Amino acid sequence: MAGKERLLLTGNYAAAYAARDADVDVVSAYPITPQTTVIEKIADFIASGELNAKFVRVESEHSAMAALIGASSVGARAFTATSSQGLLYMYEVVWWASGARLPIVMGLVTRALGPPWSIWSEHTDFYTMRDSGWNLFFASNAQEVYDLLLISYGVSENQEVILPSCVGWDAFEVSHTYEPVSVLGREEASRFLPPKGSFKPPLSSEEPGSLGNLAYPPEYLDIRHTMRQASDKVLGVFREAAVRYAKLTGRDYSGMYECYRCEDADTIIVGMGSIMGEAYRAVDNLRDEGMKVGALKLWVYRPFPYEELYKAVQNVDTIVTVSRSSVFGSMSPIGLDFASLIASRGLDAKIADYVAGVGGMDVYAEDFVGMVKDAHKNTGRNVWWVR
């Protein structure tokens, strides 16, 4: 089985190794805490000759994505990484990347947005991309960072998709924490990934054209509709890529989420990222008290895997959704998605929606225990969980 080389890596270094093993052609980024070490490590690979790629130095995140749009438009395999305000500075061209149907892959080290300034983790930046047309995945540890970034190239460059992908992971808990990570290496990764240059880029010297023209309503609608059709195929393509990846590595993401002790659960905690390890501990503690509780960790967020998640929650009484995101005047992002799932599938489950971990605040097993017990008394409301 491939993926036997074990290295001690941070989440950020795991992302750099994924870019190396994907054999990217062009990298462009602007430094921002806590993303900077991703790009520093990639620059080391390029300087040492381990990666034959062009590093484009730019003056801002906006320019970084613009540079990758140009590179990807002529067929280059492209990568960038950013965080927080960097993503917001890049935000305009994020939409151009998806609208141009370019298979760019980005790592997003999630960090709270200002004001006030914060360098700690929160997922609000990640959620700003919900409607952008990007495929959105989330990793909870360094191994998942590496794996999901490679799988992202397998999804984005698939001929039925050709849409950009973003993988998010938590600042510091994942980005700067060292863990053992199994890496494929370039040779094995090349067997998994589509052949470089297999997608037809929109620009070429043989067939001159341009990007970014004005579109009249019928043409605009047609472009957006074809994007939606491609997005509708992403989950199937992801599953197929994840199955092939599992055969190589033994690590299986094809279910699109991980469920812990869910088989007989009448209550399920749902969330993303590094805090879910504490959710698993909470499940064990609640099980010791005789409560049938499970936890579900999302890997795939957009497109939202409605059918797959329906199978997980169809017999559940209570769903405790936990989003690490500042949200005002509404349910949290995950809460809204599960409310939509319940309504569209006619389920009887009740939702208790919580916001926790804002601005890098730790979320402990005791907090999840408190949320579950609170949910059994007070379903159907949105709560900012403050210790």
Secondary structure by P-SEA (a helix, b strand, c coil): ccccccccccaaaaaaaaaaaacccbbbbbbcccaaaaaaaaaaaaaacccbbbbbbbccaaaaaaaaaaaaaacccccccccaaaaaaaccaaaaaaaaccbbbbbbcccccccccccbbbccccccccccccbbbbbccaaaaaaaaaaaaaaaacccccbbbbbbbbcccccccccbbbbbcaaaaaaaccccccccccccccccccccccccaaaaaaaaaaaaaaaaaaaaaaaaaaaaaaaaccccccccccccccccccbbbbbbccaaaaaaaaaaaaaaaccbbbbbbbccccccaaaaaaaacccccbbbbbbcccccccccaaaaaaaaaaaaaccccccbbbbcccccccccaaaaaaaaaaaaacccccccccc
